[in-house]
């Protein structure tokens, strides 16, 4: 049975995780530096702030299926090294401009180049670890990502307190260069072989839609992830207003609630890494994650009924901690399920499509939430509706799993 000690002896996995962590730190530095240039030290407002986010999201939404196709065609180590190097070159352009339009253009180009990394990681992980190690390996990478999300904003803030934004951007360029050098230490990671010419002649060509139809569990996974991201983004969009108006708190309480979500995510990762279960229960963990994630909107919808601000805050804190655990289970086990359900030759495209689905959920949440609240729904009603949506998704998923073969790989004999 795989142990954490065995996992940590996997040099290639550590290399991938170390590179990803350095790159993510650089991304945080870039984002904070851009906000410093445009908003904190410029005259930018809500419109500019929204444009910065959309400059990163929209290109990722459109490019992810294409980069997923590349992951299934090009040697993956070379592709990841080129992605990090290209991102560094693009970000270097921010040093030479303070024009907001050019800043958005450069951020959009960097979003396209970095979009390779998530589908590539999905595809290479089964090449670096054994099938039975996938849950722990994904949990390990998620732990690193969670720690970076906690530490990197503080590091970026400290750098920007001591340096000019353009100087901080140069540090980010260096992080992309370091990440590319680290990735070059990985072994060759060839894309999975496509069908032979004889097989291709005997069978009709496979398209993305046909493959998805052949993997009903994958379609179910995409829908689950879309709605879970949509609900979580709603918390991000109106959470600060809810804390101010309903919980009667400020920045410290908002920071605590976000920190509790992060702590819950880390706890879920630690549990999966330490678990001694011989057989992974992927769909069970995902459905449990949905239920726990629903605790965030449910707690926020019920808190005003308590009346006392202290009890309202405690309920919100408990909901965020439970929701963080659910988010961790969803993120980790969805990655494992994708790697388990999808044939090796389609893993990059499946990962690219999952990335598009997640980004679509983010964009939908960013756009829809301000339109619905407060024009049509009060905040409490919106959160209650969000909890009901997750409950319905969970019920639909359970019924689909019982009635079909959604949890089975398309080719049971094919190792991803």
KENUBA-398334 format. One record per residue (C-alpha): residue in three letters; x negated, y, z negated. Coordinates in steps of 0.05 Angstrom, whole numbers. Each point is the difference from the previous one (the first is absolute). Layout:
residues N
     r     east    north       up
   ala        X        Y        Z
...
***
This chain:
residues 416
     r     east    north       up
   unk        0        0        0
   unk      -25       70       17
   unk      -23       43      -58
   unk      -14       74       -4
   unk      -74      -17       -8
   unk        1      -38       65
   unk       36       58       34
   unk      -51       51      -25
   unk      -56      -43       29
   unk       29       10       69
   unk      -49       51       28
   unk       41       15       61
   unk       62       16      -40
   unk      -39       46      -46
   unk      -30       34       61
   unk       69       12       30
   unk       27       26      -67
   unk      -60       46      -12
   unk        5       30       70
   unk       75       11       -6
   unk       -9       34      -68
   unk      -52       49       26
   unk       42       16       61
   unk       62       12      -43
   unk      -39       47      -46
   unk      -20       39       62
   unk       72        4       23
   unk       20       30      -67
   unk      -56       51        5
   unk       23       20       70
   unk       73        7      -21
   unk      -18       42      -61
   unk      -49       42       40
   unk       52       14       54
   unk       52       21      -51
   unk      -53       44      -32
   unk      -14       34       67
   unk       72        8       22
   unk       41        8      -64
   unk      -41       14      -63
   unk      -50       47       34
   unk       42       19       59
   unk       71       25       11
   unk       32      -66       18
   unk       67      -20      -29
   unk       51      -57        4
   unk        0       -2       76
   unk      -75       -7        4
   unk       -1      -51      -56
   unk       52      -43       36
   unk      -38        7       66
   unk      -63      -27      -32
   unk       36      -63      -24
   unk       36      -10       67
   unk      -66        9       38
   unk      -24      -63      -35
   unk       64      -40        2
   unk       28        9       70
   unk      -63      -21       38
   unk       -6      -60      -46
   unk       72      -20       15
   unk      -13        3       75
   unk      -70      -28        2
   unk        7      -60      -47
   unk       30      -50       50
   unk      -56       17       50
   unk      -56       -6      -51
   unk       30      -66      -23
   unk       -5      -25       71
   unk      -74       21        1
   unk      -12      -37      -65
   unk       23      -63       35
   unk      -44       12       61
   unk      -66       31      -25
   unk      -53      -27      -47
   unk       26       26      -66
   unk      -64       21      -36
   unk      -20       44       59
   unk       70       29        3
   unk        0       19      -74
   unk      -70       30        5
   unk       21       41       61
   unk       63       22      -36
   unk      -38       27      -60
   unk      -53       33       43
   unk       53       34       44
   unk       37       24      -62
   unk      -63       32      -26
   unk      -13       36       66
   unk       71       26        4
   unk        0       24      -73
   unk      -66       36       13
   unk       39       46       46
   unk       36       29      -61
   unk      -65       32      -20
   unk        1       45       61
   unk       72       26       -1
   unk       50       34      -45
   unk       55        4       53
   unk       60      -38      -27
   unk       20      -29       68
   unk      -69      -30       10
   unk        0      -27      -71
   unk       65      -37       15
   unk      -28      -26       66
   unk      -63      -26      -34
   unk       41      -33      -55
   unk       44      -33       53
   unk      -61      -27       37
   unk      -30      -26      -65
   unk       67      -34      -16
   unk       -5      -38       66
   unk      -72      -22      -11
   unk       11      -22      -72
   unk       65      -36       18
   unk      -43      -59       21
   unk      -22      -17      -70
   unk       64      -27      -31
   unk       18      -49       56
   unk      -73      -20        4
   unk       -4      -15      -74
   unk       64      -41        5
   unk      -31      -40       57
   unk      -71      -10      -27
   unk       18      -20      -71
   unk       21      -71       20
   unk      -68       -4       36
   unk      -38       18      -64
   unk       37      -41      -53
   unk       35      -67       -2
   unk       76       -3        8
   unk       11      -16      -73
   unk      -41       61      -20
   unk       42       51       39
   unk       43       22      -58
   unk      -60       13      -46
   unk      -39       33       56
   unk       57       48       18
   unk       10       14      -74
   unk      -74       15       -8
   unk        1       50       58
   unk       64       31      -28
   unk      -34        9      -68
   unk      -57       37       33
   unk       50       43       39
   unk       39       15      -64
   unk      -62       22      -37
   unk      -21       45       57
   unk       69       33        0
   unk      -10       16      -74
   unk      -73       23        4
   unk       -6       31       70
   unk       48       60      -10
   unk      -37       19      -64
   unk      -67       -8       36
   unk       24       42       59
   unk       27       53      -47
   unk      -66        3      -36
   unk      -39        7       65
   unk       45       56       25
   unk      -10       37      -66
   unk      -75        1       14
   unk       -3        1       76
   unk       33       36       58
   unk       52      -43       37
   unk      -46       -5       62
   unk      -56      -26      -43
   unk       46      -53      -29
   unk       20      -20       70
   unk      -73      -15       16
   unk       -1      -48      -59
   unk       60      -35       30
   unk      -37       -6       66
   unk      -56      -34      -38
   unk       50      -49      -33
   unk       24      -22       68
   unk      -72      -11       22
   unk      -14      -41      -63
   unk       63      -41       11
   unk      -20      -15       72
   unk      -70      -22      -22
   unk       29      -45      -54
   unk       49      -32       48
   unk      -58      -15       47
   unk      -25      -49      -52
   unk       60      -45       11
   unk       -8      -61       44
   unk       28        0       70
   unk       76       -3       -4
   unk       26      -22       68
   unk       72       11       18
   unk       42      -64        0
   unk       -2      -37       65
   unk       60        9       46
   unk       32      -59       34
   unk      -41      -35       53
   unk       19       10       73
   unk       32      -69        1
   unk       43       17      -61
   unk       18       67       29
   unk       22      -32       65
   unk       42      -52      -37
   unk       35       51      -45
   unk       30       68       13
   unk      -39       61      -21
   unk       11       22      -71
   unk       23       71      -13
   unk        4       35      -67
   unk       75       -6       -2
   unk       -2      -74       15
   unk      -50      -13      -55
   unk       42       39      -50
   unk       61      -41       20
   unk      -41      -62      -14
   unk      -18       23      -70
   unk       64       21      -35
   unk      -37        7      -66
   unk      -43       54       32
   unk       61       40       21
   unk       27       -7      -70
   unk      -66       23      -29
   unk       -1       62       44
   unk       70       20      -22
   unk      -17      -11      -73
   unk      -62       43        4
   unk       35       56       38
   unk       54        9      -53
   unk      -48       -7      -59
   unk      -45       54       29
   unk       61       44       16
   unk       22       -3      -73
   unk      -69       12      -28
   unk      -11       61       44
   unk       66       28      -25
   unk      -30       -1      -70
   unk      -61       37       27
   unk       41       53       36
   unk       49       20      -55
   unk      -35      -28      -61
   unk      -31       67      -21
   unk       68       36        4
   unk       33      -57      -39
   unk      -53        5      -55
   unk        9       75       -5
   unk       76        4        3
   unk       23      -66      -32
   unk      -56      -24      -45
   unk      -19       72      -19
   unk      -73      -14       10
   unk      -59       27       39
   unk      -64      -21       35
   unk      -23      -43      -58
   unk       63      -43        0
   unk       -2       -6       76
   unk      -72      -22       -3
   unk       17      -51      -54
   unk       57      -30       42
   unk      -45       -6       61
   unk      -55      -29      -43
   unk       49      -52      -28
   unk       18      -22       71
   unk      -75       -8       14
   unk      -11      -38      -65
   unk       57      -47       16
   unk      -29      -13       69
   unk      -68      -16      -30
   unk       34      -46      -51
   unk       34      -39       56
   unk      -66       -8       36
   unk      -34      -24      -63
   unk       55      -51      -12
   unk       -6      -28       70
   unk      -75       -4       -5
   unk        3      -36      -68
   unk       59      -44       17
   unk      -14      -75       -1
   unk       59      -19       43
   unk      -21      -53       50
   unk       54       17       50
   unk       13       74       17
   unk       72       22       -6
   unk       -3       55       51
   unk       74       14       13
   unk       17       -8      -73
   unk      -52       52      -19
   unk       23       47       55
   unk       73       -5      -23
   unk      -22       10      -72
   unk      -40       60       24
   unk       62       29       33
   unk       39       -7      -64
   unk      -54       32      -42
   unk       -9       57       50
   unk       74       14       -5
   unk      -12       16      -74
   unk      -28       68       21
   unk       62       28       34
   unk       46      -37      -49
   unk      -35       31      -60
   unk        2       68       31
   unk       75       -6       15
   unk       17      -24      -70
   unk      -46       47      -40
   unk       47       61        2
   unk       54      -42      -34
   unk      -43       -4      -63
   unk        4       75      -13
   unk      -63        3      -44
   unk      -61       22       40
   unk      -46      -46      -41
   unk       40      -62       16
   unk        7       21       73
   unk      -75        6        6
   unk      -12      -68      -33
   unk       49      -33       48
   unk      -33       34       60
   unk      -69      -22      -24
   unk       23      -72       -9
   unk       31        1       69
   unk      -64       26       32
   unk      -43      -52      -35
   unk       47      -57       22
   unk        5       30       70
   unk      -76        2        5
   unk       -4      -74      -15
   unk       52      -12       54
   unk      -38       42       49
   unk      -64      -40      -13
   unk       36      -66       11
   unk       31       25       65
   unk      -65       28       29
   unk      -44      -60      -18
   unk       48      -56       16
   unk       25       32       64
   unk      -71        0       26
   unk       -8      -73      -19
   unk       67      -18       32
   unk      -20       36       64
   unk      -65      -38        3
   unk       36      -65      -14
   unk       59        7       48
   unk      -37       27       60
   unk      -42      -42       48
   unk      -72       23        1
   unk        2       26       71
   unk       57       48      -19
   unk      -24       23      -68
   unk      -27       67       22
   unk       64       18       37
   unk       43      -22      -58
   unk      -43       42      -47
   unk        5       60       46
   unk       75       -6        4
   unk        4       -5      -76
   unk      -41       64       -6
   unk       49       35       48
   unk       59      -25      -41
   unk      -31       27      -65
   unk      -15       67       32
   unk       71        3       29
   unk       27      -10      -70
   unk      -44       57      -25
   unk       22       47       55
   unk       73      -18      -10
   unk       -5       13      -74
   unk      -35       67       10
   unk       52       23       50
   unk       65      -30      -28
   unk       -9       15      -74
   unk        1       76        5
   unk       59       -4       48
   unk       41      -42      -48
   unk      -19       34      -66
   unk       33       44      -22
   unk       44       14       61
   unk       37      -66       -3
   unk      -24      -36      -62
   unk      -22       21      -69
   unk      -67      -28      -22
   unk       31      -52      -47
   unk       46      -25       55
   unk      -57       -3       49
   unk      -42      -43      -47
   unk       60      -45      -14
   unk       10       -9       75
   unk      -74      -17        8
   unk        5      -54      -54
   unk       62      -29       35
   unk      -36       -1       67
   unk      -57      -41      -30
   unk       50      -47      -34
   unk       35      -11       67
   unk      -66      -13       35
   unk      -17      -51      -54
   unk       67      -36        6
   unk       -6       -1       76
   unk      -70      -28       -5
   unk       21      -55      -48
   unk       58      -20       45
   unk      -45        0       61
   unk      -51      -44      -35
   unk       53      -50      -22
   unk       34       -3       67
   unk      -61       -3       46
   unk      -74      -15        3
   unk      -23       71      -12
   unk      -54      -21      -47
   unk      -34      -49       47
   unk      -57       15       48
   unk       17       -1       74
   unk      -49      -57       10
   unk       -7      -40      -63
   unk      -61      -36       27
   unk      -37       64       19
   unk      -46       31      -50
   unk        1       76        4
***
